[in-house]
Amino acid sequence: MRKFRRFIECTVEGMLKVSGFITSITILIIVIFLFREGLGLFQAPMIEKGYVLCVHSDNPVDKLSLSWIKDIFDSDIENWETVGGKNQDIMVFRFNSIFNVYAEEEFGKDYELLPQRLGEIIRDNPAIIAYLPQMYIPADMPEVKTLQNPLVNLTDFFGGRDWMPTATPAPLFGALPLILGTLWVSFFAILIALPLGLGVAVYLSELASERIRKMLKPTIELLAAIPSVVYGFFGLVVLVPIIQQTFNLPVGETALAGSVILAIMALPTIITVAEDAMRNTPRSMREASLSLGATDWQTIYRVVIPYSASGISAAVVLGIGRAIGETMAVLMVTGNAAVMPHSLFEPIRTIPATIAAELGEAPAGGAHYQALFVLGCVLFLITMTVSVTAEIISKKQPGKGL
């Protein structure tokens, strides 16, 4: 019998080890895949694959930055002198514009004359910039010059302020508005949730009767089990109209709506962890404080809260992690505008919402697809930092410094 029991124990121990090993390997594979797909973006050319920018060979400009390309094709830059060229007005030419010059029937079914006609247009217009398919670039025409197509770099991605992954001729992957939008909403969500969560935790731990505590604690923990899409529907139907009417805004889908929803979603984590930390305060410390003449409130904020400070800090950090990684609720109530955040009363977009909204439409292996994986890497690093911070704080000795 003893040998059989020992056999069962060894079997269970081995299964746990194998399970832990498989889980670790799976997580490692996911992380490697995430970074491998994402880092491919910084080996991708700025101009869309299969297309090039051409100018007249007399044009001294050899390369353009992403922002210059955008401004030129949006007509915000109209003279070559602005980007280091000659003092002449820029003529923007797209491939389909050739049918405004020549009739489509002239080229025949195979468009064999297209390269020659495109070369003629560039030759006759020294101020032109043409966005053309690479297969139709005219050969053996010295008047045609192709601009350099540099790779997407870290500065363009993390410092860019425009997120336009489908723009032509050069998509813009400025992730700064998305990163700041994520941190902006999460920060104000914690500002809202922290006082409410700590207040409820103090009440449950120190003031509520055992009967009320047994009733409220499971109810609060049940909030964590509600799907995020339900919170999103609640915010969209109830909270957004209230914010729009109260502050007289054109739209109610704002950063404030996202912050409030995330605060509600973070409350169960903050309350549960903080309340458990407070209840772990030794009874002898409470009795010693009361015996010295301290009131109940003095005991709470001079003894209980300082002793459980590490647990409360861990609750706050875990609440931040809950807010940063949220997707559906934020996607539904923040307006999804990829702009730099300036106010709580403006629409914004977060990293999780961007990935959820765009990944299904991004061509697999393309620059847009890879840019979304880079955003996933950024979100992974942020949440990992939050989790490690919470782990370090939670391991600190309770009451240190009292």
ChimeraX attribute file (.defattr): number of C-alpha atoms within 10 A of each C-alpha:
attribute: neighborCount
match mode: 1-to-1
recipient: residues
	/A:1	6
	/A:2	7
	/A:3	8
	/A:4	9
	/A:5	10
	/A:6	11
	/A:7	12
	/A:8	12
	/A:9	12
	/A:10	12
	/A:11	12
	/A:12	12
	/A:13	12
	/A:14	12
	/A:15	12
	/A:16	12
	/A:17	12
	/A:18	12
	/A:19	12
	/A:20	12
	/A:21	11
	/A:22	12
	/A:23	12
	/A:24	12
	/A:25	12
	/A:26	12
	/A:27	11
	/A:28	12
	/A:29	11
	/A:30	12
	/A:31	14
	/A:32	12
	/A:33	12
	/A:34	19
	/A:35	17
	/A:36	15
	/A:37	17
	/A:38	22
	/A:39	15
	/A:40	18
	/A:41	26
	/A:42	18
	/A:43	12
	/A:44	18
	/A:45	16
	/A:46	24
	/A:47	23
	/A:48	18
	/A:49	14
	/A:50	9
	/A:51	19
	/A:52	22
	/A:53	24
	/A:54	22
	/A:55	26
	/A:56	24
	/A:57	18
	/A:58	15
	/A:59	18
	/A:60	12
	/A:61	18
	/A:62	15
	/A:63	16
	/A:64	17
	/A:65	14
	/A:66	20
	/A:67	14
	/A:68	15
	/A:69	23
	/A:70	19
	/A:71	13
	/A:72	20
	/A:73	20
	/A:74	11
	/A:75	13
	/A:76	11
	/A:77	17
	/A:78	17
	/A:79	18
	/A:80	21
	/A:81	14
	/A:82	12
	/A:83	16
	/A:84	14
	/A:85	16
	/A:86	16
	/A:87	11
	/A:88	14
	/A:89	14
	/A:90	21
	/A:91	18
	/A:92	17
	/A:93	19
	/A:94	14
	/A:95	14
	/A:96	10
	/A:97	11
	/A:98	15
	/A:99	12
	/A:100	8
	/A:101	10
	/A:102	12
	/A:103	9
	/A:104	12
	/A:105	9
	/A:106	12
	/A:107	14
	/A:108	10
	/A:109	8
	/A:110	7
	/A:111	12
	/A:112	12
	/A:113	13
	/A:114	19
	/A:115	17
	/A:116	15
	/A:117	17
	/A:118	18
	/A:119	21
	/A:120	15
	/A:121	17
	/A:122	23
	/A:123	19
	/A:124	11
	/A:125	14
	/A:126	19
	/A:127	22
	/A:128	21
	/A:129	25
	/A:130	22
	/A:131	21
	/A:132	20
	/A:133	15
	/A:134	15
	/A:135	10
	/A:136	19
	/A:137	21
	/A:138	20
	/A:139	10
	/A:140	9
	/A:141	15
	/A:142	12
	/A:143	18
	/A:144	23
	/A:145	20
	/A:146	17
	/A:147	17
	/A:148	16
	/A:149	19
	/A:150	15
	/A:151	14
	/A:152	21
	/A:153	16
	/A:154	12
	/A:155	9
	/A:156	20
	/A:157	21
	/A:158	16
	/A:159	14
	/A:160	17
	/A:161	19
	/A:162	20
	/A:163	19
	/A:164	15
	/A:165	18
	/A:166	14
	/A:167	12
	/A:168	15
	/A:169	21
	/A:170	25
	/A:171	21
	/A:172	24
	/A:173	27
	/A:174	22
	/A:175	28
	/A:176	21
	/A:177	25
	/A:178	28
	/A:179	20
	/A:180	18
	/A:181	26
	/A:182	25
	/A:183	18
	/A:184	23
	/A:185	29
	/A:186	28
	/A:187	17
	/A:188	19
	/A:189	28
	/A:190	25
	/A:191	13
	/A:192	18
	/A:193	27
	/A:194	22
	/A:195	13
	/A:196	16
	/A:197	27
	/A:198	22
	/A:199	14
	/A:200	23
	/A:201	27
	/A:202	20
	/A:203	14
	/A:204	23
	/A:205	21
	/A:206	18
	/A:207	15
	/A:208	15
	/A:209	11
	/A:210	11
	/A:211	8
	/A:212	11
	/A:213	16
	/A:214	12
	/A:215	10
	/A:216	15
	/A:217	17
	/A:218	12
	/A:219	12
	/A:220	16
	/A:221	15
	/A:222	11
	/A:223	16
	/A:224	15
	/A:225	10
	/A:226	11
	/A:227	12
	/A:228	18
	/A:229	15
	/A:230	12
	/A:231	21
	/A:232	23
	/A:233	16
	/A:234	16
	/A:235	24
	/A:236	22
	/A:237	12
	/A:238	11
	/A:239	20
	/A:240	23
	/A:241	16
	/A:242	15
	/A:243	18
	/A:244	17
	/A:245	12
	/A:246	10
	/A:247	11
	/A:248	10
	/A:249	14
	/A:250	10
	/A:251	17
	/A:252	26
	/A:253	28
	/A:254	26
	/A:255	31
	/A:256	25
	/A:257	32
	/A:258	33
	/A:259	26
	/A:260	21
	/A:261	25
	/A:262	29
	/A:263	28
	/A:264	19
	/A:265	25
	/A:266	28
	/A:267	29
	/A:268	25
	/A:269	23
	/A:270	31
	/A:271	28
	/A:272	21
	/A:273	21
	/A:274	28
	/A:275	26
	/A:276	17
	/A:277	25
	/A:278	24
	/A:279	16
	/A:280	14
	/A:281	19
	/A:282	11
	/A:283	10
	/A:284	9
	/A:285	14
	/A:286	16
	/A:287	12
	/A:288	13
	/A:289	18
	/A:290	14
	/A:291	10
	/A:292	8
	/A:293	10
	/A:294	15
	/A:295	11
	/A:296	14
	/A:297	12
	/A:298	13
	/A:299	19
	/A:300	20
	/A:301	12
	/A:302	14
	/A:303	19
	/A:304	26
	/A:305	20
	/A:306	19
	/A:307	24
	/A:308	23
	/A:309	21
	/A:310	23
	/A:311	27
	/A:312	27
	/A:313	19
	/A:314	25
	/A:315	30
	/A:316	25
	/A:317	23
	/A:318	23
	/A:319	29
	/A:320	27
	/A:321	20
	/A:322	20
	/A:323	27
	/A:324	25
	/A:325	19
	/A:326	19
	/A:327	20
	/A:328	19
	/A:329	24
	/A:330	34
	/A:331	23
	/A:332	21
	/A:333	29
	/A:334	30
	/A:335	19
	/A:336	21
	/A:337	19
	/A:338	22
	/A:339	19
	/A:340	19
	/A:341	21
	/A:342	12
	/A:343	12
	/A:344	17
	/A:345	20
	/A:346	21
	/A:347	25
	/A:348	31
	/A:349	28
	/A:350	30
	/A:351	27
	/A:352	22
	/A:353	21
	/A:354	19
	/A:355	18
	/A:356	14
	/A:357	15
	/A:358	13
	/A:359	16
	/A:360	10
	/A:361	10
	/A:362	18
	/A:363	11
	/A:364	11
	/A:365	12
	/A:366	14
	/A:367	27
	/A:368	22
	/A:369	22
	/A:370	25
	/A:371	25
	/A:372	26
	/A:373	23
	/A:374	23
	/A:375	22
	/A:376	20
	/A:377	19
	/A:378	17
	/A:379	18
	/A:380	16
	/A:381	12
	/A:382	16
	/A:383	19
	/A:384	13
	/A:385	14
	/A:386	20
	/A:387	17
	/A:388	13
	/A:389	15
	/A:390	22
	/A:391	14
	/A:392	12
	/A:393	19
	/A:394	19
	/A:395	11
	/A:396	12
	/A:397	13
	/A:398	18
	/A:399	15
	/A:400	11
	/A:401	7
	/A:402	8
